[in-house]
Amino acid sequence: MADDSRTETSSQLSSPTDHGSVDSGFLSGTPSTVSLPRISLTQPHLQHLNKQLESLHPMDILRFCKIFFPNLYQSTAFGLTGLVTVDMLSKIDAESANPQPIDLIFLDTLYHFQETYDLVERVKSRYNVRVHVFKPADVETVSQFEELYGEKLYETSSELYDWIAKVEPLQRAYSELKVAAVLTGRRRSQGGQRGDIKIIEVDDERGVIKINPLANWTFAQVKEYVTEHKVPYNALLDRGYKSVGDWHSTVPVGEDEDERAGRWKGQDKTECGIHNKQSRYAQWLKATAQREQQVQVA
């Protein structure tokens, strides 16, 4: 797959530091890795927007976001919710005499199913949308990745894998594309850490506004939309998968299981780090540095 968005990139990992309060009401970290959001929203304003948007149809939420937020992108792994968002955005563009498509950001971990890569091409063809592909820094293939980090890094050090394959590439995407706001495919019905997400959230660590336009939709509603509008979707969904990630950490789910039950099955995790307040690997780095400091003091 061609990668038209990777120009000057960096593979250097930065250790996080404690975040301090600032006058704007947001939190900030080290200047090299995070920044204040390019859009400034006070907490009262944010609460007001979420209250107004909560009862709106996702199409209306997307219409509002296209007008309100500059430098708006959609980050997607081409799951069902993200695909519904792509389709809705295409319909909104069709309403306008001067359409302004929203570009997509796709994190190619190099370990996606072939069915996922096939779907990316189908979506690009169907919607004529631009996809910015970001891979782990300084590698293009699985063999190059494993030459640098060893085989099965996702098993030997899953937090390091998440950082290298997902968290760092997303931060690089935000930086290179100057992303101010990003649409996600998260929904409350997916459970776990997503159970109480708002429509609009401030990611103060990464310096962007996150928007969850289908936050209050159920899996059944998403699937119904896909069927009704003939939205292209991952062939794996017809084989018992409900949520598709990397092939090494995704399995089919039972009829009555949660839709994300097939992700990291048997592991003590529900997120890969890109939606966490702080990546678990970054937390590990911080804890390790603190332990080393304590040893030196002792």
Backbone bond lengths (Angstrom), bond angles and torsions (degrees), N, CA, C in turn:
res aa  C-N    CA-C-N  psi(-1)  N-CA   C-N-CA  omega(-1)  CA-C   N-CA-C  phi
1 M - - - 1.452 - - 1.517 109.45 -
2 A 1.315 116.81 133.36 1.457 120.50 -178.99 1.514 110.21 -70.69
3 D 1.296 115.51 142.84 1.461 121.58 178.69 1.514 108.02 -117.82
4 D 1.352 115.62 100.89 1.459 119.18 -173.27 1.521 111.96 -94.96
5 S 1.346 117.45 7.46 1.452 117.70 -174.00 1.510 113.81 -119.49
6 R 1.314 118.69 -6.75 1.459 120.33 -177.44 1.519 109.40 -90.90
7 T 1.319 115.95 108.57 1.460 120.12 -179.80 1.515 107.70 -110.60
8 E 1.303 117.87 -107.10 1.453 120.12 177.74 1.532 108.08 -86.94
9 T 1.318 116.40 112.51 1.450 120.12 -177.45 1.510 110.10 -121.59
10 S 1.322 115.02 166.58 1.458 120.55 -179.22 1.507 110.27 -131.64
11 S 1.325 117.34 138.44 1.452 121.26 178.90 1.520 111.33 -101.04
12 Q 1.329 117.20 3.73 1.455 120.81 -176.65 1.523 110.91 -71.71
13 L 1.340 116.05 130.68 1.448 120.79 177.87 1.514 108.49 -94.08
14 S 1.334 116.49 136.55 1.455 120.92 -179.96 1.512 109.37 -111.12
15 S 1.314 117.11 133.61 1.450 120.70 177.40 1.514 109.32 -76.65
16 P 1.343 116.44 139.67 1.458 119.19 -179.48 1.515 110.99 -76.62
17 T 1.316 115.34 160.14 1.457 120.56 174.25 1.510 108.33 -126.21
18 D 1.318 115.90 171.08 1.458 119.54 178.57 1.515 109.90 -61.78
19 H 1.341 115.80 142.73 1.455 121.11 -179.46 1.516 109.55 -95.87
20 G 1.339 115.48 135.21 1.455 120.24 -178.52 1.510 111.42 -111.62
21 S 1.319 115.94 155.29 1.453 120.45 179.65 1.521 109.99 -73.41
22 V 1.314 115.88 149.35 1.454 121.87 175.75 1.516 108.37 -129.38
23 D 1.325 116.04 166.37 1.452 120.15 -172.58 1.518 113.82 -62.67
24 S 1.318 117.83 -26.65 1.458 119.74 -176.45 1.513 112.55 -70.75
25 G 1.324 117.33 -15.18 1.459 119.68 -176.30 1.504 112.44 98.33
26 F 1.323 117.09 -6.74 1.453 121.47 177.26 1.521 109.08 -95.63
27 L 1.322 115.83 172.28 1.447 121.82 176.79 1.502 109.47 -112.54
28 S 1.324 116.38 147.14 1.452 120.11 -178.83 1.511 110.04 -134.18
29 G 1.329 116.04 154.05 1.449 120.90 177.58 1.503 110.78 -117.47
30 T 1.326 117.34 -147.28 1.455 120.02 179.87 1.518 110.30 -68.44
31 P 1.342 118.60 140.66 1.466 121.60 -177.22 1.517 113.01 -60.69
32 S 1.343 118.63 -25.42 1.449 120.33 -175.53 1.511 113.08 -75.03
33 T 1.333 118.04 -20.84 1.462 119.23 -174.77 1.510 113.62 -119.49
34 V 1.329 117.92 -27.46 1.453 120.01 -177.49 1.515 110.08 -138.32
35 S 1.313 116.05 165.41 1.457 120.36 178.02 1.509 108.19 -153.66
36 L 1.321 115.80 167.77 1.454 119.42 175.11 1.517 109.56 -65.15
37 P 1.328 117.55 150.96 1.462 119.49 176.67 1.524 111.17 -56.91
38 R 1.331 115.76 143.28 1.463 119.87 178.52 1.525 110.91 -70.51
39 I 1.327 115.93 -14.01 1.458 121.39 175.81 1.512 107.32 -113.23
40 S 1.315 117.35 126.51 1.451 121.20 -177.27 1.522 110.57 -98.44
41 L 1.327 115.76 119.64 1.459 122.06 177.18 1.525 108.36 -127.22
42 T 1.317 116.84 125.08 1.457 118.80 173.55 1.522 108.50 -72.76
43 Q 1.313 116.52 160.29 1.466 119.52 179.36 1.534 112.35 -60.50
44 P 1.336 119.59 -42.65 1.476 118.99 176.62 1.527 112.27 -60.59
45 H 1.336 117.15 -40.17 1.458 120.18 179.35 1.524 110.30 -65.97
46 L 1.327 116.35 -42.40 1.462 121.15 178.96 1.528 110.66 -61.13
47 Q 1.320 116.55 -43.93 1.467 120.57 178.70 1.521 111.24 -63.62
48 H 1.329 115.88 -39.02 1.469 120.22 178.31 1.529 110.67 -63.11
49 L 1.324 116.91 -47.07 1.464 120.39 -179.78 1.529 111.02 -60.33
50 N 1.320 116.50 -45.57 1.462 119.60 -179.41 1.518 111.93 -63.12
51 K 1.315 116.68 -37.24 1.464 120.21 178.40 1.520 110.74 -64.70
52 Q 1.335 116.82 -40.69 1.464 120.68 -179.29 1.528 111.88 -71.96
53 L 1.332 116.83 -36.20 1.458 121.01 -175.00 1.527 113.20 -81.48
54 E 1.330 116.40 -21.37 1.466 121.09 -172.70 1.524 113.06 -54.80
55 S 1.316 117.62 -38.52 1.459 120.68 -175.16 1.526 113.64 -93.90
56 L 1.319 117.13 0.16 1.463 119.81 -177.66 1.525 112.11 -83.15
57 H 1.314 115.51 154.54 1.464 121.42 173.13 1.530 107.75 -69.67
58 P 1.346 117.69 146.17 1.465 119.91 179.28 1.526 114.46 -51.55
59 M 1.325 117.52 -34.40 1.467 119.85 178.18 1.527 110.51 -61.44
60 D 1.327 116.63 -40.99 1.469 120.47 179.72 1.527 110.83 -71.06
61 I 1.323 116.35 -35.68 1.469 119.30 175.57 1.526 109.66 -62.15
62 L 1.317 117.04 -42.53 1.463 121.20 179.92 1.528 111.37 -67.00
63 R 1.330 117.08 -38.65 1.468 120.14 176.86 1.532 110.03 -59.84
64 F 1.334 115.65 -45.04 1.457 120.15 178.90 1.527 110.96 -62.36
65 C 1.329 116.90 -45.24 1.462 120.59 -175.87 1.524 111.99 -65.22
66 K 1.307 117.20 -36.47 1.468 119.95 179.46 1.526 110.86 -64.20
67 I 1.315 116.62 -31.31 1.467 120.67 179.58 1.524 111.06 -83.59
68 F 1.319 116.85 -40.59 1.458 121.81 -169.44 1.521 114.25 -82.27
69 F 1.344 117.49 -36.03 1.461 120.73 -171.74 1.529 112.30 -105.46
70 P 1.332 118.10 122.87 1.468 120.89 173.93 1.528 109.92 -79.50
71 N 1.327 116.17 163.84 1.473 121.56 176.90 1.524 111.20 48.07
72 L 1.328 115.74 48.21 1.457 122.38 -177.48 1.527 110.41 -89.82
73 Y 1.332 116.05 130.80 1.463 123.08 177.41 1.526 109.02 -128.47
74 Q 1.321 115.59 168.77 1.458 120.57 171.67 1.518 108.81 -119.54
75 S 1.329 116.42 123.43 1.459 121.49 174.80 1.515 108.05 -95.29
76 T 1.328 117.65 125.63 1.467 119.61 -174.33 1.515 112.17 -149.81
77 A 1.328 114.71 145.91 1.463 122.06 171.22 1.518 109.09 -104.42
78 F 1.345 115.73 13.40 1.463 123.73 177.65 1.528 111.56 65.20
79 G 1.344 115.00 37.17 1.452 120.33 169.01 1.520 109.30 -78.85
80 L 1.322 116.22 174.65 1.468 120.08 -174.95 1.528 112.74 -57.96
81 T 1.331 117.59 -44.37 1.463 119.52 -177.38 1.522 111.25 -64.83
82 G 1.333 116.37 -42.29 1.458 119.66 177.84 1.514 112.13 -63.45
83 L 1.326 116.31 -36.27 1.465 120.56 179.40 1.525 111.15 -67.97
84 V 1.327 116.42 -37.86 1.462 119.91 175.61 1.526 109.91 -62.68
85 T 1.326 116.72 -40.90 1.466 120.47 178.24 1.520 110.74 -62.13
86 V 1.327 117.22 -44.14 1.466 120.95 177.96 1.522 110.23 -58.50
87 D 1.325 116.78 -44.56 1.471 120.63 -178.44 1.529 110.94 -65.81
88 M 1.324 116.36 -42.80 1.470 119.35 178.67 1.523 111.23 -62.94
89 L 1.321 116.67 -41.80 1.468 120.09 178.86 1.527 111.03 -62.40
90 S 1.317 116.84 -36.89 1.465 119.68 178.99 1.521 110.66 -66.02
91 K 1.320 116.80 -36.00 1.469 120.75 178.60 1.525 110.37 -70.22
92 I 1.325 116.34 -36.79 1.466 119.41 176.75 1.527 110.34 -65.64
93 D 1.325 117.28 -40.96 1.463 120.59 177.85 1.529 110.84 -62.06
94 A 1.325 116.07 -35.21 1.466 120.19 -179.28 1.524 111.87 -67.02
95 E 1.332 117.17 -20.39 1.455 121.21 178.88 1.522 112.32 -77.65
96 S 1.332 116.00 -16.87 1.468 120.58 -171.38 1.525 111.99 -104.33
97 A 1.332 114.37 144.84 1.463 119.23 175.13 1.524 110.20 -77.33
98 N 1.326 116.07 -17.69 1.460 121.76 178.53 1.531 109.66 -129.22
99 P 1.335 116.68 72.06 1.470 119.72 -175.98 1.522 112.52 -63.75
100 Q 1.309 115.59 143.93 1.468 122.32 177.85 1.530 108.31 -128.95
101 P 1.331 116.81 87.45 1.469 120.91 -175.86 1.518 111.95 -60.99
102 I 1.323 115.38 149.53 1.458 122.82 175.97 1.529 108.30 -94.00
103 D 1.328 116.95 121.42 1.467 120.73 178.47 1.524 110.65 -70.20
104 L 1.327 115.56 153.67 1.457 121.91 179.42 1.529 110.78 -104.24
105 I 1.323 115.74 149.17 1.461 123.00 172.40 1.521 107.48 -115.55
106 F 1.329 116.60 122.23 1.458 121.91 -179.70 1.515 109.30 -121.97
107 L 1.331 116.34 123.05 1.460 121.51 177.17 1.518 109.47 -88.64
108 D 1.324 115.59 106.71 1.466 120.48 178.70 1.521 108.40 -88.81
109 T 1.309 116.15 98.05 1.469 121.27 -179.87 1.524 111.92 -71.10
110 L 1.320 117.47 -10.90 1.465 126.00 -175.18 1.524 111.34 82.39
111 Y 1.344 117.27 -6.78 1.464 121.23 -177.20 1.527 112.14 -117.34
112 H 1.328 117.08 23.39 1.456 119.52 175.58 1.531 110.01 -73.83
113 F 1.331 115.68 156.86 1.457 120.75 172.29 1.530 109.19 -63.75
114 Q 1.319 116.77 151.38 1.461 120.30 175.67 1.528 109.80 -60.89
115 E 1.328 116.84 -33.92 1.459 120.91 179.01 1.535 111.10 -61.13
116 T 1.331 116.52 -32.13 1.466 119.77 177.99 1.521 110.81 -70.16
117 Y 1.329 116.79 -44.46 1.464 120.07 178.00 1.538 110.59 -62.31
118 D 1.334 116.48 -38.85 1.467 119.85 177.39 1.531 110.41 -62.71
119 L 1.340 116.14 -39.95 1.461 120.45 -179.82 1.522 111.33 -64.50
120 V 1.314 117.44 -39.38 1.469 120.94 179.06 1.528 110.07 -56.18
121 E 1.321 116.30 -44.46 1.469 120.00 -179.79 1.518 111.46 -66.70
122 R 1.330 116.74 -38.01 1.469 120.05 178.59 1.522 111.23 -65.28
123 V 1.322 116.71 -39.92 1.468 120.94 179.18 1.525 110.53 -66.42
124 K 1.326 116.99 -43.46 1.468 120.33 178.45 1.523 110.96 -60.03
125 S 1.318 116.18 -39.49 1.464 120.48 -179.07 1.528 111.02 -72.08
126 R 1.315 117.02 -43.57 1.469 121.44 -176.18 1.523 111.49 -67.57
127 Y 1.330 117.50 -43.43 1.463 120.63 -171.24 1.527 113.59 -107.25
128 N 1.313 117.26 -3.48 1.460 121.35 179.83 1.525 110.66 51.55
129 V 1.329 114.94 46.58 1.453 121.21 -176.53 1.525 109.56 -106.15
130 R 1.318 116.09 148.21 1.457 120.27 179.45 1.524 109.92 -86.64
131 V 1.316 116.51 131.75 1.457 122.08 -179.98 1.528 108.94 -115.83
132 H 1.328 115.84 119.68 1.459 120.95 175.71 1.530 107.66 -92.01
133 V 1.315 116.62 118.04 1.463 121.41 -175.51 1.521 109.87 -101.96
134 F 1.313 115.99 126.74 1.457 121.19 178.13 1.529 109.34 -121.64
135 K 1.328 114.96 124.71 1.461 122.01 -179.75 1.523 109.96 -108.63
136 P 1.338 117.27 171.14 1.463 118.49 172.99 1.528 110.02 -54.40
137 A 1.307 117.24 141.91 1.462 121.55 -173.55 1.518 112.08 -58.27
138 D 1.327 115.10 135.21 1.468 123.80 171.35 1.525 115.05 70.21
139 V 1.326 117.95 13.37 1.464 119.69 175.97 1.529 109.26 -134.61
140 E 1.330 115.11 153.98 1.455 120.95 179.21 1.524 112.63 -122.74
141 T 1.328 117.11 -20.57 1.460 121.11 -174.42 1.530 110.56 -132.47
142 V 1.332 114.94 165.19 1.462 120.55 176.85 1.526 110.68 -61.82
143 S 1.331 116.67 -40.99 1.468 119.97 -178.56 1.524 110.91 -62.44
144 Q 1.339 117.77 -40.07 1.460 120.94 177.63 1.522 110.31 -66.31
145 F 1.340 116.22 -40.17 1.463 120.76 179.52 1.522 110.33 -62.28
146 E 1.326 116.26 -46.29 1.465 120.08 -176.58 1.525 112.03 -74.42
147 E 1.318 116.84 -24.03 1.464 119.45 174.51 1.524 110.20 -67.56
148 L 1.337 115.81 -35.44 1.466 120.54 179.83 1.526 112.40 -79.05
149 Y 1.339 115.80 -42.45 1.464 119.51 -169.19 1.521 114.82 -115.86
150 G 1.318 117.42 -1.67 1.453 120.19 -179.01 1.521 111.84 89.04
151 E 1.325 115.19 165.19 1.453 120.28 -179.78 1.532 110.83 -76.45
152 K 1.319 114.66 146.09 1.461 122.86 174.63 1.529 112.88 54.24
153 L 1.318 115.79 45.04 1.461 119.76 175.92 1.520 110.32 -58.22
154 Y 1.335 116.36 -31.39 1.465 121.39 179.87 1.529 111.67 -63.65
155 E 1.333 117.63 -16.76 1.463 121.37 175.42 1.521 111.94 -100.95
156 T 1.319 116.51 -42.15 1.466 120.21 -175.72 1.521 112.62 -74.67
157 S 1.340 117.15 -30.21 1.468 121.24 178.29 1.519 108.74 -155.11
158 S 1.324 115.38 81.29 1.464 119.69 -172.78 1.521 112.67 -64.59
159 E 1.343 117.71 -31.84 1.463 119.49 180.00 1.529 111.09 -70.30
160 L 1.316 116.03 -40.40 1.457 120.11 176.16 1.522 110.40 -63.99
161 Y 1.341 115.67 -41.14 1.471 120.06 177.52 1.524 110.83 -59.28
162 D 1.337 116.85 -47.90 1.463 120.30 -179.67 1.530 111.17 -59.33
163 W 1.328 115.46 -39.77 1.469 118.98 179.81 1.524 110.86 -64.11
164 I 1.323 116.36 -48.91 1.466 120.79 -174.54 1.528 111.60 -71.05
165 A 1.325 116.87 -41.67 1.466 120.82 -172.27 1.520 113.81 -88.05
166 K 1.356 117.34 -22.02 1.458 118.88 -172.71 1.526 114.39 -130.44
167 V 1.334 116.00 -53.99 1.472 118.53 -172.87 1.523 111.56 -66.91
168 E 1.331 117.01 -52.32 1.466 119.68 -179.03 1.530 112.22 -62.96
169 P 1.347 119.85 -44.21 1.465 119.04 177.60 1.527 113.02 -60.37
170 L 1.345 117.15 -35.58 1.460 118.50 179.24 1.523 110.76 -69.65
171 Q 1.334 116.66 -41.89 1.462 119.19 176.87 1.528 110.57 -61.79
172 R 1.335 116.18 -37.12 1.461 120.64 177.98 1.527 110.31 -66.62
173 A 1.321 116.45 -38.92 1.467 120.41 177.99 1.524 110.71 -62.40
174 Y 1.336 116.32 -46.69 1.458 119.87 178.82 1.521 111.11 -58.25
175 S 1.326 116.26 -40.42 1.458 120.82 -177.18 1.524 111.42 -71.34
176 E 1.336 116.86 -50.18 1.467 120.33 -175.79 1.522 112.41 -67.28
177 L 1.338 116.77 -36.71 1.465 120.19 -177.67 1.521 112.12 -90.04
178 K 1.358 115.87 -4.36 1.467 121.34 -178.01 1.538 110.97 55.32
179 V 1.311 115.03 48.43 1.461 121.98 -177.92 1.527 109.85 -68.35
180 A 1.313 116.25 129.15 1.462 120.87 176.09 1.520 110.88 -101.70
181 A 1.333 116.08 -35.54 1.461 121.35 179.97 1.518 108.51 -144.80
182 V 1.328 115.94 148.67 1.457 119.67 -175.68 1.527 110.41 -139.66
183 L 1.321 115.82 136.31 1.461 122.73 175.73 1.517 108.70 -86.26
184 T 1.325 117.36 135.74 1.454 121.19 177.62 1.527 109.85 -120.56
185 G 1.317 116.31 171.11 1.464 121.91 179.78 1.517 112.69 -105.55
186 R 1.321 117.84 20.07 1.459 120.32 -177.75 1.533 111.46 -76.82
187 R 1.334 114.59 143.54 1.468 121.57 177.66 1.528 109.68 -135.69
188 R 1.311 116.55 150.94 1.467 120.78 -179.81 1.519 111.67 -65.42
189 S 1.324 116.94 -34.65 1.465 119.92 -177.03 1.522 112.72 -68.03
190 Q 1.336 117.32 -9.33 1.461 120.06 176.76 1.520 111.35 -75.71
191 G 1.325 117.09 -11.96 1.457 121.29 174.33 1.516 113.38 74.95
192 G 1.333 114.98 -165.03 1.464 120.66 -178.95 1.510 111.17 59.90
193 Q 1.327 115.67 -137.79 1.458 121.31 -178.69 1.525 112.36 -70.29
194 R 1.334 116.59 -8.51 1.461 120.01 -176.57 1.529 112.85 -92.42
195 G 1.328 116.51 -1.47 1.454 120.14 -172.04 1.509 115.92 -63.94
196 D 1.323 118.34 -22.40 1.466 119.95 -177.58 1.528 112.98 -129.46
197 I 1.322 116.98 27.10 1.459 119.59 -179.81 1.532 111.12 -66.77
198 K 1.328 115.26 150.97 1.457 121.65 176.43 1.534 109.46 -93.85
199 I 1.314 115.72 169.03 1.472 119.36 175.95 1.526 109.49 -64.73
200 I 1.322 116.36 -46.77 1.467 121.84 178.89 1.522 109.46 -117.69
201 E 1.318 116.00 130.38 1.456 121.72 179.46 1.523 109.48 -131.88
202 V 1.313 116.01 153.92 1.456 121.47 175.97 1.524 108.38 -102.90
203 D 1.324 116.95 117.96 1.469 121.49 173.26 1.519 106.49 -93.11
204 D 1.322 115.80 87.72 1.460 119.68 -172.39 1.518 112.76 -71.74
205 E 1.339 117.84 -20.70 1.458 119.84 178.92 1.524 111.50 -74.82
206 R 1.320 115.64 -37.48 1.463 119.27 -177.46 1.521 112.75 -98.02
207 G 1.323 116.72 -7.37 1.450 120.12 174.90 1.515 114.74 75.81
208 V 1.349 117.34 32.52 1.462 120.35 178.96 1.530 109.76 -135.15
209 I 1.329 114.35 162.37 1.458 121.56 171.10 1.526 107.25 -95.44
210 K 1.331 117.15 130.03 1.462 121.08 177.12 1.523 109.47 -104.34
211 I 1.326 115.19 133.38 1.459 120.98 -178.12 1.523 108.63 -121.43
212 N 1.323 115.62 129.20 1.464 122.15 -179.79 1.527 108.87 -115.33
213 P 1.335 118.02 80.99 1.471 121.25 -169.91 1.532 113.93 -65.24
214 L 1.331 118.09 -24.61 1.460 120.61 -179.89 1.530 111.33 -109.60
215 A 1.326 115.84 28.59 1.465 120.67 -174.86 1.520 113.14 -54.60
216 N 1.334 117.41 -38.00 1.469 119.06 -175.24 1.526 114.02 -99.55
217 W 1.326 117.08 14.96 1.468 120.49 174.55 1.518 110.29 -89.14
218 T 1.332 115.51 151.60 1.464 121.38 174.94 1.524 109.86 -94.35
219 F 1.332 115.78 167.94 1.457 120.13 176.83 1.523 110.27 -60.00
220 A 1.336 116.89 -38.06 1.462 120.90 -179.73 1.526 111.25 -63.26
221 Q 1.328 117.04 -40.61 1.468 120.27 178.43 1.529 111.16 -64.82
222 V 1.331 115.70 -41.99 1.463 120.26 179.12 1.521 110.37 -62.40
223 K 1.325 115.69 -46.80 1.459 120.31 -178.59 1.527 111.26 -64.59
224 E 1.324 116.41 -38.24 1.465 120.79 178.23 1.526 110.74 -62.38
225 Y 1.338 116.27 -41.79 1.469 119.97 178.63 1.524 110.15 -63.65
226 V 1.313 117.14 -44.08 1.466 121.73 -179.43 1.529 110.44 -58.54
227 T 1.333 116.05 -43.55 1.464 120.75 -179.82 1.520 111.47 -67.80
228 E 1.328 115.85 -46.81 1.469 120.46 -176.49 1.526 112.32 -63.36
229 H 1.330 117.02 -39.23 1.468 121.10 -175.04 1.531 112.65 -101.08
230 K 1.333 115.35 8.07 1.466 120.76 177.38 1.534 112.38 52.12
231 V 1.315 114.91 46.86 1.458 121.65 179.41 1.534 108.84 -75.71
232 P 1.325 118.41 131.25 1.472 119.60 177.11 1.527 109.99 -63.05
233 Y 1.329 116.10 141.67 1.460 119.52 -179.12 1.520 110.12 -143.84
234 N 1.319 115.76 169.84 1.454 122.32 -176.36 1.525 110.55 -67.56
235 A 1.323 116.80 128.36 1.462 121.44 -179.17 1.521 112.34 -58.82
236 L 1.340 117.52 -22.21 1.463 121.28 -179.27 1.521 112.17 -65.91
237 L 1.332 117.54 -23.43 1.457 119.94 -179.22 1.525 111.68 -65.24
238 D 1.312 116.83 -24.69 1.462 120.79 176.88 1.529 112.03 -82.95
239 R 1.329 116.10 0.05 1.471 121.04 -179.33 1.525 111.51 -116.60
240 G 1.319 116.66 22.74 1.457 119.93 174.65 1.513 115.59 98.79
241 Y 1.326 118.06 -2.06 1.460 120.71 176.48 1.534 108.78 -86.75
242 K 1.317 116.20 145.17 1.463 120.47 174.32 1.526 111.30 -117.99
243 S 1.332 116.53 -30.12 1.458 122.68 177.19 1.523 106.85 -133.67
244 V 1.323 116.44 127.02 1.466 120.58 -172.06 1.520 110.53 -116.95
245 G 1.336 115.93 123.55 1.454 121.88 174.47 1.510 109.57 -122.99
246 D 1.321 117.36 -136.95 1.467 121.44 176.35 1.523 109.89 -69.08
247 W 1.335 116.34 150.28 1.464 119.39 -177.22 1.529 112.56 -65.74
248 H 1.337 117.09 -26.87 1.459 119.77 -177.06 1.525 113.28 -80.06
249 S 1.326 118.25 -10.19 1.461 120.13 -177.05 1.522 112.03 -134.25
250 T 1.326 117.34 26.17 1.461 121.81 -179.93 1.521 109.66 -134.47
251 V 1.318 116.79 130.81 1.466 121.72 177.89 1.525 108.65 -134.82
252 P 1.328 117.79 161.03 1.471 120.36 175.27 1.529 110.09 -63.22
253 V 1.328 115.95 159.95 1.462 120.68 179.69 1.517 109.93 -119.44
254 G 1.334 114.68 159.12 1.452 119.96 177.10 1.511 112.03 -73.25
255 E 1.313 116.26 166.65 1.462 122.33 -176.40 1.521 111.98 -57.85
256 D 1.336 116.57 -38.42 1.462 120.55 -175.31 1.530 112.79 -101.23
257 E 1.308 117.55 5.48 1.465 119.87 -178.84 1.518 111.65 -81.68
258 D 1.328 115.14 156.22 1.456 122.02 175.01 1.525 109.14 -58.59
259 E 1.329 116.70 148.30 1.465 119.54 -174.01 1.517 113.60 -64.85
260 R 1.346 117.50 -23.65 1.461 119.74 178.12 1.529 112.25 -102.66
261 A 1.337 116.18 14.40 1.461 120.16 -179.45 1.525 111.96 -66.09
262 G 1.321 116.55 -21.29 1.457 119.88 -179.53 1.515 114.47 -85.69
263 R 1.329 116.93 0.18 1.460 121.32 178.97 1.521 109.46 -95.22
264 W 1.334 116.85 123.68 1.471 123.30 -179.52 1.530 111.47 53.32
265 K 1.323 115.57 42.27 1.469 120.01 -176.68 1.526 110.04 -58.45
266 G 1.325 115.43 131.81 1.452 120.61 -179.89 1.515 114.10 84.24
267 Q 1.345 116.87 -1.89 1.458 120.61 179.78 1.531 110.01 -107.39
268 D 1.301 115.42 156.33 1.459 121.09 -179.58 1.523 110.16 -88.09
269 K 1.332 116.21 62.84 1.454 120.58 178.19 1.515 109.26 -160.39
270 T 1.310 116.25 150.03 1.465 121.91 177.11 1.517 111.79 -128.08
271 E 1.336 117.61 -8.21 1.461 122.33 -179.39 1.523 109.08 -134.42
272 C 1.328 116.17 154.99 1.458 120.34 -178.93 1.522 112.60 -91.31
273 G 1.310 116.99 -8.38 1.458 119.49 178.25 1.516 114.32 120.26
274 I 1.323 118.24 -25.47 1.465 119.10 -174.58 1.521 112.12 -72.85
275 H 1.341 117.26 -19.21 1.461 119.66 178.04 1.520 112.10 -111.22
276 N 1.325 117.51 0.98 1.455 120.20 176.55 1.517 110.16 -73.95
277 K 1.321 115.76 158.21 1.462 119.83 176.49 1.519 109.59 -60.40
278 Q 1.310 115.39 -38.50 1.451 120.29 174.70 1.527 105.88 -149.92
279 S 1.324 118.71 134.25 1.460 120.38 -176.37 1.516 110.52 -58.08
280 R 1.317 115.39 143.86 1.458 119.35 -176.97 1.526 110.41 -64.98
281 Y 1.322 117.71 -28.83 1.458 119.10 176.77 1.526 110.18 -69.09
282 A 1.335 116.19 -39.04 1.462 119.56 176.76 1.518 110.15 -63.11
283 Q 1.325 116.87 -38.83 1.459 119.95 176.80 1.532 110.48 -63.28
284 W 1.327 115.54 -40.12 1.468 120.13 178.72 1.532 110.53 -63.21
285 L 1.324 116.77 -42.25 1.458 120.57 177.54 1.526 110.58 -59.15
286 K 1.306 115.53 -44.07 1.456 120.14 -178.35 1.532 110.66 -65.21
287 A 1.334 116.29 -44.60 1.466 120.04 -179.71 1.527 110.78 -63.96
288 T 1.334 116.51 -38.64 1.465 120.55 178.91 1.523 110.93 -63.94
289 A 1.323 116.36 -43.37 1.463 120.75 179.46 1.526 110.62 -63.55
290 Q 1.340 116.86 -38.63 1.457 120.46 179.29 1.524 111.23 -66.04
291 R 1.349 116.36 -40.44 1.461 119.95 178.69 1.529 111.23 -64.41
292 E 1.338 116.15 -41.67 1.466 119.86 178.74 1.526 110.56 -63.09
293 Q 1.316 116.54 -38.94 1.469 120.72 179.09 1.519 110.12 -65.27
294 Q 1.330 117.23 -40.44 1.461 120.86 179.29 1.520 111.45 -64.22
295 V 1.348 115.96 -38.59 1.458 120.96 178.69 1.525 110.05 -63.49
296 Q 1.348 115.44 -43.87 1.459 119.99 -179.54 1.540 111.01 -63.64
297 V 1.324 116.07 -41.16 1.463 120.70 178.71 1.526 110.35 -63.68
298 A 1.356 115.74 -42.13 1.459 120.26 -179.54 1.533 110.49 -64.18
